[in-house]
Amino acid sequence: HFQQHAPGAVEVARRLKAYHPESVVLVGGLTATRFHEEIIREYPFIDAVIRGEAEKPFLHFMQAFDARGKITATPNLTCRENGGIKVAALMPASTDIDEFNPVRLDLMVPETSVFTPGVPPRWSLEVCRGCSFTCNICGGSAYTYKNYLDMPKPAMRSPENIIQDIRHLNQQGIRFIGLYQDPRLGGESYWRKLMTLLRDEKLEIDRISLDLLSPADEDFIRAVAETRRPVIFHICPDTGSDTVRAALGRHYTNDELLKTVALSHRYGIPVTSFFSVGLAGETRASIEETKQLWKKLMELDEKALANGNLGNMSQDI
């Protein structure tokens, strides 16, 4: 959903086709799904777009290509056909993502190619696919999933399968793990079950990160802390201006953000915050508000570190 990366992806596709003209170049993802016809029309070095979810459609594509030796309009595919653009129908969207296996890193050649050299290996797991929020700034919002992937609500991965995924990662030497997407999207019973399993199951975790799509209350933060795992929260306020943030579709205030950070620190959980520049509605005054919010966040971090609230978990933030 980070559409600002699209130009780089297009340039990689251009170079792949230039160096390997016999290759078949496919692209996918949320941005490609939204602009699929434009991509096929404007970029001749891209052969096809897989729209929406890709696991099953990509398998159908490969099976058809192996059988016929050419690109055919398999499900979810947008491609060139008879001088025009063919848009195949979408397969039914997932209602959960338990059938997929996201940890078969042994299928990578070489297996270590997905890791950054010189640091412990890390891997991210989907808590869910989709979103319940309609942030205007985000290409992966509830609006996008409903209108372009026919997914009216998030498709969750069960807590039990997430725990099994972590076990499989441990067997491959991975103990730095990110849980992508806010587990609160699955409701209170979901996140409580996940936190209970994280606490009770025998797992090897050097660091586990959790996304917060909005400020968290003390019940949630306490439950996370009670897992007794080295957790870090990630939240994306994007700006220090409440007005600009509301225009982005993120309806919480600086005070609510600061309260979440302070509560998290009280329970020994560090918090990282993501900001952007060049946002719609930004002014010199709103950028100054962002600078002031940075200052307050840094003061909270410095206080927590000085008091020893974060212990060793401040490393690698």
Salt bridges, closest charged atoms under 4 A:
GLU11 OE1 - ARG14 NE 3.04
GLU11 OE2 - ARG15 NE 2.97
GLU42 OE2 - ARG41 NE 3.77
ASP47 OD2 - LYS17 NZ 2.74
GLU53 OE2 - ARG129 NH1 2.66
GLU55 OE2 - ARG129 NH2 2.64
GLU99 OE1 - LYS56 NZ 3.10
ASP106 OD2 - ARG104 NH2 2.77
GLU126 OE1 - ARG129 NH2 3.06
GLU160 OE2 - LYS193 NZ 3.93
ASP165 OD2 - ARG157 NE 2.62
ASP182 OD2 - ARG184 NH2 2.65
GLU188 OE2 - ARG192 NE 2.72
ASP200 OD1 - ARG199 NE 2.69
GLU201 OE1 - ARG167 NH2 2.38
ASP206 OD2 - ARG175 NE 3.11
GLU218 OE2 - ARG222 NH2 3.82
GLU218 OE2 - ARG266 NH1 3.75
ASP219 OD1 - ARG222 NH1 3.11
ASP238 OD2 - ARG250 NH1 1.99
ASP242 OD1 - ARG245 NH1 3.04
GLU288 OE1 - LYS291 NZ 3.49
ASP301 OD1 - HIS265 NE2 3.31
